[in-house]
Amino acid sequence: MVKGAGSHPTGSAVLSDISALTYDYKYAYKKLKKVLDGNPKIEEGIKQIEYDFSIKLYIRFQNREELKDVDILSIEEEYKLTHTNYIITNVKFNSLFNIFNKRDNKLFLCAI
């Protein structure tokens, strides 16, 4: 078994990569391109991040209160344990900036 970076470093890296889009960083994110290709609102030369869209995430959390700043559109799967829980959900992408750089939360997010 290969050991990973851990939930906080991994979650931070994912959000850092996503936020890089707001600064016109040229990043090859195929899922984002797939979502935006069919959107007639997107015009050449306009930042794609200005248009909010739904993104499917796996979110691991300890307390449901940690999700209060995330705009959840629908929940496809939910699992509850005593000390940890997870959901597979569709959220509004721009709501992820509400939790970005908040060191006190213990959320782990992964785009699916």
C-alpha positions in Angstrom: 0.0 0.0 0.0 1.3 3.4 -0.9 0.9 6.1 1.7 -0.7 9.4 0.5 -0.1 13.0 1.6 -3.1 12.9 4.0 -6.5 14.6 3.9 -5.5 18.2 4.6 -2.5 18.4 2.2 -4.5 16.7 -0.5 -7.6 18.8 0.0 -5.5 21.9 0.1 -3.8 20.9 -3.2 -7.1 20.3 -4.9 -8.5 23.7 -3.9 -5.2 25.4 -4.8 -5.4 23.9 -8.3 -9.0 25.0 -8.7 -8.4 28.5 -7.4 -5.5 28.9 -9.9 -8.2 29.1 -12.6 -9.3 32.5 -11.1 -5.9 34.0 -12.0 -6.0 32.8 -15.6 -3.5 30.2 -14.8 -3.3 27.8 -17.8 -4.2 24.5 -16.2 -5.3 21.4 -18.0 -8.4 20.4 -16.1 -10.3 18.2 -18.4 -13.4 17.8 -16.3 -13.9 21.6 -16.1 -13.4 21.9 -19.9 -16.0 19.1 -20.4 -18.6 21.0 -18.2 -18.0 24.3 -19.9 -17.8 23.1 -23.5 -21.6 22.7 -23.7 -22.3 26.0 -22.0 -23.5 28.6 -24.6 -22.8 31.5 -22.2 -19.1 31.1 -22.4 -17.5 33.6 -24.8 -13.9 33.8 -26.0 -11.6 35.8 -23.7 -13.9 35.8 -20.7 -12.7 34.1 -17.5 -14.5 30.8 -17.3 -14.5 30.9 -13.5 -17.0 33.8 -13.6 -19.7 31.3 -14.5 -20.8 29.1 -11.6 -21.4 25.4 -12.3 -22.1 22.2 -10.5 -19.2 20.0 -9.5 -19.5 16.4 -8.1 -17.5 15.9 -4.9 -16.7 13.3 -2.3 -16.6 15.2 1.0 -15.4 13.6 4.2 -16.3 15.5 7.4 -16.7 15.0 11.2 -19.5 17.3 11.9 -22.4 18.3 9.6 -21.9 21.9 10.7 -18.6 22.0 8.7 -20.7 21.9 5.5 -22.7 25.0 6.2 -20.6 27.2 3.8 -20.9 24.7 0.9 -23.8 25.2 -1.4 -25.0 21.6 -1.7 -27.4 21.0 -4.7 -28.0 17.3 -4.2 -26.7 14.3 -2.3 -26.2 11.1 -4.2 -24.7 9.0 -1.3 -24.3 9.5 2.4 -22.5 7.5 5.0 -22.4 8.1 8.8 -20.1 6.8 11.5 -19.4 7.9 15.0 -16.3 10.0 14.2 -16.3 10.5 10.5 -18.9 10.8 7.7 -18.9 11.3 4.0 -21.2 12.4 1.2 -21.0 12.2 -2.6 -22.7 15.4 -3.6 -23.1 18.0 -6.3 -22.2 21.5 -5.1 -21.9 25.0 -6.7 -18.3 25.4 -7.6 -18.0 29.0 -6.4 -19.2 28.0 -2.9 -15.9 26.2 -2.4 -14.2 29.6 -2.1 -16.2 30.0 1.2 -14.1 27.3 2.8 -10.8 27.9 1.0 -7.9 28.6 3.4 -10.0 28.0 6.5 -7.5 26.0 8.6 -10.0 25.2 11.3 -12.2 23.0 9.2 -11.4 19.3 8.8 -13.1 18.7 5.5 -11.6 16.5 2.8 -12.8 17.2 -0.7 -12.1 15.3 -3.9 -13.7 15.9 -7.3 -15.2 12.8 -8.8 
